[in-house]
């Protein structure tokens, strides 16, 4: 029977929703430990009674009641799951073990026959066994494991997240130890690197040396520091290209990462750009693929026309292609109108002829929404598969997927779409009366429970690079391995539910938007965090030991020199780098300034030099686009500008023409190390801004949310001490389009908040320096924001405070409004751009030519 939220007094509706989302995964873990529904309920209630025998106040009584209700809800879910399996005559993987151990324990004759049949037991990968698997071995074995041999390596125990217990091999099996120290896979220098790394774990401090039967090689270990993820990816792809040209096959090479899901897309983009065939495993996951998100959005919109999230995805997907500015203008219709949905805005815009959209975009948007509405009205007469088929065919999405498959050289998108059909067909076979709404809710539950659904597989090309997680590479070996994106380990307590039958009992993490009192008092997640920290090191060790001939370890770092890298807590890259610096005879270190990264060439092997191509483009553009003379009274052409483009023009009109008017690709910047440093600053700023946007939107722990260089973490700690951090947020990353004469200024306000009864527009900066020239430039930016607010384009009042928040120095700079000066500045720049005037003047005398990527082709570059 469905749960009635009104029947709970300790749990709120949100608590119950959180419990159901996390519960199934938690209960399946309990099952993997051999804890059945009745045992969980009985033991949890016993320990609950001990811990809450005399609550002292009303809050404690409510907390105790919430815990009691959570136990009963989880028992009901667990019991329902087990009953459903039994009714269908099914067994999950744990049942296969539990049923056998139950028979071995309670049927002596069965145990005797099994022991007679299996006189000796050999268990491989013993470090990856869990509690019930060890029980199975114990029941099959002679007393004291006397007829059992196990093979394993505690250093390679990396499945703790799946409840594998490293103590099984460390302390629970008392057999004679026979260490195997001869290695037939890797060169000696690679083994020395891996052994030195794992010895930093106190549990493996006395690990014996590994001896390579193949001997040594000439510096087979290379450690690469890159200034940003794009450069790191380009470095990897260029090295693979070089290896391939030297005689290696692509299939000799593997790129390993802790998580492909968290791996920057730059890596796959760069492999495709350079025409390098590759296969992924342990990747983003089925529900994280673009095509699956798009199709689910269409299904959701068909089932519920008022689903704002689905409508946004559909409008901005590959068929309609509504730009951010158009979506923002559409959504702006609901400012000040409480209860108005995005669909209401869409219909109001339709009545007026979609003024926010380009006519072709409007036509596509109307056709898409009309189709989902029409299919929604027919949903009771159509199967889910029928609706899916019509959505994909009539919207043109299937054709788009076919074109994408041709472009990528991979049918994965089409195969994933086919898998959606298979899921829908199986769902309807099992629930014959279910419809599209039931199917959407079923998929939502699968996503919320984080149940594993793999991507559709494709036929493997004969020769391709393997892009794998370290877990997927376990047990494999490759002549060449790239261990990439190696970041400091930051283990966190991500579990929401805990059960210790021998002590704490059941503990829930969240309650009424805060931490439950028992969770705060007991910190049940700390042991798991400690185990995760050790496991993260072992994952790196496994990655290091997958290679035979050559090992590359790469990471994005903010330091410019290897000597500047300090050993931080759990900074695995810094540890490997330290070893490489101490062993120059065994390893090479490549710093950011040494990376040889020419512009990626097409896969067909076009050999034109990048600089020559750019120069040729430049000469053609100069020939066909001379400066237009400015005539009195001549109207200024309509122009769209962002503040950064405005600022770029004021710094150097010539650079603006290269990048914005002629759109000349930047030449190779190998000889410009200072330009690489600027890219690193950009990455730091992006990481800090992303963390602030996420935190001010959804809450949580700001420091835990942040993922970037350590310098950003210190900035955020300082920010949390300022009153603005706690101010009420009205919007983050708020876009606007402001018309000033014939110019449209585009902008994004970092944050709009309310402090002391007044609206505040905040612009966050992370600059290494903040001189008067920069402050003046950012003042112009904030004054543009004030103009947008004054015209009602932003949330809050029309007379806001303007704040420039210098995060690096925890300094707040108040900016006064100055509308007239800003408008005059925009008009002057627009007139020059519209008239083709990109000449340099005295105001450009200090332009930073030394840092400009166009310096090699610019005739106006300063010496």
Secondary structure, DSSP 8 states (H G I E B T S, - for coil): ----GGG-SSS-HHHHHHHHHHHHHHHHHHHHTT--HHHHHHHHHHHHHHHTTT--SHHHHHHHHHHHHHHHHHHHHHHHHHHHHHHHT---HHHHHHHHHHHHHH-HHHHHHHHHH---EEESSGGG--HHHHHHHHHHS-GGGTTEEE---GGG---GGGT--THHHHTS---------EESSS-HHHHHHHHHHHTTSGGGTT----EETT---S--EEEEEESSHHHHHHHHHHHHHHHHHTT--GGGEEEEES-STTS-THHHHHHHHTT--EEEES-S-GGGSHHHHHHHHHHHHHH-TT-HHHHHHHHTSTTT---HHHHHHHHGGGTT-TT--HHHHHHHHHHTT-TTS-HHHHHHHHHHHHHHHHHHHTTTTS-HHHHHHHHHHHHSHHHHHHHHHHHHT--HHHHHHHHHHHHHHHHHHHSTT--HHHHHHHHHHHHHTT-----------SS-EEEEEHHHHTT--EEEEEE-------------EEEETTTTEEEESEETTEE-HHHHHH-TTHHHHHHHHHHHHHHHHHHHTTEEEEEEEEEE-S-SSGGG----TT-HHHHHHHHHHH-TTTEEEE-GGG--------TT-----HHHHHHHHHHHHHHH-------TT-----EEEEHHHHHHHHH-HHHHIIIIIS-------TT-HHHHHHHHHHHHHHHHHHHHHHHHHH-S-HHHH--S-HHHHHHHHHHTTSHHHHSEEEEEEEEEEEEETTEEEEEEEEEEEEETTEEEEEEEE--S---HHHHHHHHHHHHHHHHHHHTT-SSS-SS-EEEEEEGGGTEEEEE---HHHHHHHHHHHHHHHHTT-----GGGTT--GGG-TTGGG-TT---
